Amino acid sequence: AIIAQSPTQIVVRTAAGSIGLGDVRVFSSNFGETVKTNAFRYEAPEARVYLAGLSQVYNGAARAVTATTDPSGLVVAFTYDGLGAAPTNAGSYAVTGVVVDAVYQGMAVGALQVQRAAQSISMASIGNQIVTNTLGLSASADSGLPVALTIGFGPAQLSEGTNLWFTGAGSACVRAAQSGGANWFAAPDVTNLFRIYGLFTVTVQSAYGPVTLSTGSHMVVEETVLTNWAQGPSPDGGTQFVCAGWSMAGHEPSSGGATSFVMTVTNHADLIWRWGTNFYLSVAHDAHGGAAPASGWFALGTTFIVTAPAAAY
């Protein structure tokens, strides 16, 4: 009971969100009798709730929303599809935010959209290879999901998913892919382009030397640039062996007359160095005349005229 001597404004507050029925009675101070009864209904004052963070991206952590209130600073409790824990996985969730306060009541509803996350693949460059090579490959996605390797094109094979080997020479491509999942979009493919070089046999024949490559068979990687040269041995008495050029089968160029040449290996080749024999002709004369030709080295089989002119008078 509230006793008022004069007109009075009475404010009644209850717990937030509660609604009650009550009355105010005014009594006569002289006679204690009820003069007037005013029944009333109480409702807590309304607060506005504004939800934020309703669009988010999966990152492996709980994706909680936030809210602001009017009046500001009120505590808001959230539920997600009726549950108190914020979701982690991508998807759509019904969100309810309710003011928790001793005076105010209020709520808001919305939808939390957790989008799938983008991912990327890391893979080391393979680099150019030789046809006899084998190597183990690896690739990873920042999502932690497994990455699948496939041959895009070329004379290459994969065994057990990661072991790379080759069936021939040429260009090849290995592709790394991750197709995504419930929480991740598919990753952009990573393509690894490289060249596979063949191995070719270069066989060298030479009666004398030194020569490079040395005589015999050599395995040479495709597109290797070779500078071949030949140098005859030192003269042995009156005999000298000299390089007369070369010929090559199965490869270009096919022949030449020089003692050196450059080639780029593109297939198998048989190189033969050609040699000639020189003999030393010694020519002498006394004081009464001359002689021709002068002393020197002459190729085996050379034909010439020897002259011996007398001195004058």
Secondary structure, 3 states (H helix, E strand, C coil): CCCCCCCCCCCCCCCCCCEEEEEEEEECCCCCCEEEEEEEEEECCECEEEEECCEEECCCCCCCCEEEEECCCCEEEEEECCECCCCCCCEEEEEEEEEECCCCECEEEEEEEEECECCCEEECCCCCEECCCEEECCEEECCCCCCEEEEEECCEEEECCCEEEECCCEEEEEEEECCCCCCECCCCCEEEEEEEECEEEEEEECCCCCEECCCEEEEEECCCEEEEEECCCCCECCEEEEEEEEEEECCCCCEECCCEEEEECCCCEEEEEEEEEEEEECCCCCCCECCECCCEEEECCCCCCCECCECCC
